[in-house]
Amino acid sequence: MHDDNGHTPLPAASHSQAPIKDRRKDRLLRMRAVTERTGLSPSTINRREVSGSFPKREYIGVRCVAWYESDIDDFVANPLGYRVR
């Protein structure tokens, strides 16, 4: 299917995609802050992250990771229902 100019139109955006968050003002939280905020141990955080039931970490250095505060807020709001999108 082509438009009047012979171009193939792009597919419509899927509504199942999560909106892109504006991270410019989002704080990065290190492991200690995440464990204090969630009450979970580092090993539980690692296990849940692998299973997709905890936010993904971001590498901010060679041996340095952090999580976006808004993602941790989303998890705290619904810890049993949280799924990585």
C-alpha positions in Angstrom: 0.0 0.0 0.0 1.4 3.4 -1.0 0.3 6.9 -0.6 -0.2 9.3 -3.6 3.5 10.0 -3.8 4.4 6.3 -4.0 5.7 6.1 -0.4 4.9 3.3 1.9 3.3 4.8 5.1 4.9 4.0 8.4 2.9 1.7 10.7 0.9 3.4 13.4 2.5 3.6 16.8 1.4 0.8 19.2 -0.6 1.9 22.2 1.0 -0.9 24.3 4.4 1.0 24.4 5.1 2.8 27.6 5.5 6.6 27.2 9.1 7.7 27.2 10.0 9.3 30.5 11.8 12.7 30.7 14.9 11.7 32.7 16.5 15.1 32.8 15.3 15.9 36.4 15.2 12.3 37.6 17.6 11.5 40.4 19.8 8.4 40.3 19.7 6.2 43.4 22.5 4.0 44.4 22.0 0.5 46.0 22.0 1.7 49.6 19.2 4.2 48.9 17.2 1.7 46.9 17.4 -0.9 49.7 16.3 1.7 52.3 13.5 2.9 50.1 12.2 -0.5 49.2 13.1 -2.6 52.3 14.5 -5.3 50.0 18.0 -6.8 50.3 20.5 -6.5 47.5 20.1 -10.2 46.6 16.3 -9.9 46.4 16.7 -6.8 44.2 19.0 -8.7 41.9 16.7 -11.7 41.7 13.6 -9.6 41.0 15.5 -7.5 38.5 16.4 -10.7 36.5 12.8 -11.9 36.7 11.5 -8.5 35.4 9.6 -7.6 38.6 12.0 -4.8 39.6 13.3 -1.8 37.6 16.5 -2.2 35.6 19.7 -0.8 36.8 21.7 1.7 34.8 25.5 1.5 34.6 26.9 4.9 35.4 30.5 3.8 35.7 32.7 0.7 35.3 31.7 -0.7 38.6 28.9 1.7 39.5 25.1 1.2 39.1 22.1 3.2 40.0 18.3 3.2 39.4 16.1 6.1 38.3 14.1 7.4 41.3 10.9 7.5 39.3 11.2 3.8 38.5 11.7 3.0 42.1 8.7 5.2 43.0 6.6 3.1 40.4 7.8 -0.1 42.1 7.0 1.1 45.6 3.5 2.2 44.5 2.8 -1.4 43.4 5.5 -3.9 44.4 3.5 -7.1 43.7 2.2 -5.9 40.4 5.3 -4.2 39.0 6.6 -5.4 35.7 9.3 -4.0 33.6 7.8 -2.6 30.3 
